Amino acid sequence: MELRTKLKIDVSPDQIDHNTRVCTIGSCFAYNMSQKLSKNKFQIYHNPFGTLYNPISISQLMSSCIKQKLSTKIST
């Protein structure tokens, strides 16, 4: 009896290296990943508004960044 599902995962064509700028936005997972990448000398920009859990807050932040307007009022 097999108690797990085996998956074949192909290598992504989108690879990052130390010359890639990485932006992490979202939950505590995004924060922890940014910390690990930063320790390994990757160029990291982590969300200045802290941990965001809901898609509306993330969407508002992304829209503000695209419009180059940042406000301290982001719905959480």
HUMO-V354875 format. One record per residue. N is the residue number from 0. RES is the residue in one letter. PHI is phi in radians with two decimals (* if undefined). PSI is psi in whole degrees, 0 to 359 (* if undefined). D_FIRST is the distance of its C-alpha to the first C-alpha in whole Angstrom. Layout:
N_RES_PHI_PSI_D_FIRST, N_RES_PHI_PSI_D_FIRST
This chain:
0_M_*_129_0, 1_E_-1.65_119_4, 2_L_-1.72_16_6, 3_R_-2.59_160_9, 4_T_-1.73_125_11, 5_K_-1.55_129_13, 6_L_-2.06_140_17, 7_K_-1.74_115_19, 8_I_-1.89_120_23, 9_D_-1.31_153_26, 10_V_-1.21_132_29, 11_S_-1.24_141_31, 12_P_-1.28_343_35, 13_D_-1.67_94_36, 14_Q_-1.80_150_36, 15_I_-1.94_154_38, 16_D_-2.44_189_40, 17_H_-1.26_352_43, 18_N_-1.63_356_45, 19_T_-1.53_130_43, 20_R_-1.46_131_45, 21_V_-2.09_130_42, 22_C_-2.01_127_42, 23_T_-1.97_130_40, 24_I_-2.40_135_40, 25_G_2.41_222_38, 26_S_-1.37_189_36, 27_C_-1.12_335_36, 28_F_-1.09_316_33, 29_A_-1.08_319_36, 30_Y_-1.10_312_38, 31_N_-1.12_321_36, 32_M_-1.13_320_35, 33_S_-1.12_323_39, 34_Q_-1.12_316_39, 35_K_-1.15_317_37, 36_L_-1.14_319_38, 37_S_-1.08_317_42, 38_K_-1.06_332_41, 39_N_-1.67_20_40, 40_K_1.19_28_44, 41_F_-1.44_156_42, 42_Q_-1.45_104_45, 43_I_-1.98_137_44, 44_Y_-2.16_114_45, 45_H_-1.81_143_44, 46_N_-0.72_120_45, 47_P_-1.25_348_48, 48_F_-1.65_7_47, 49_G_1.44_199_44, 50_T_-1.24_127_41, 51_L_-2.10_130_41, 52_Y_-1.84_329_38, 53_N_-1.76_149_39, 54_P_-1.09_331_39, 55_I_-1.17_316_43, 56_S_-1.08_317_44, 57_I_-1.13_318_42, 58_S_-1.09_317_44, 59_Q_-1.11_319_47, 60_L_-1.11_314_47, 61_M_-1.12_318_46, 62_S_-1.07_317_49, 63_S_-1.09_320_51, 64_C_-1.15_318_51, 65_I_-1.11_319_51, 66_K_-1.40_355_54, 67_Q_1.02_37_55, 68_K_-2.17_115_56, 69_L_-1.96_132_54, 70_S_-2.12_159_55, 71_T_-1.47_358_54, 72_K_-1.74_96_53, 73_I_-2.12_128_50, 74_S_-1.12_138_48, 75_T_-2.17_*_45
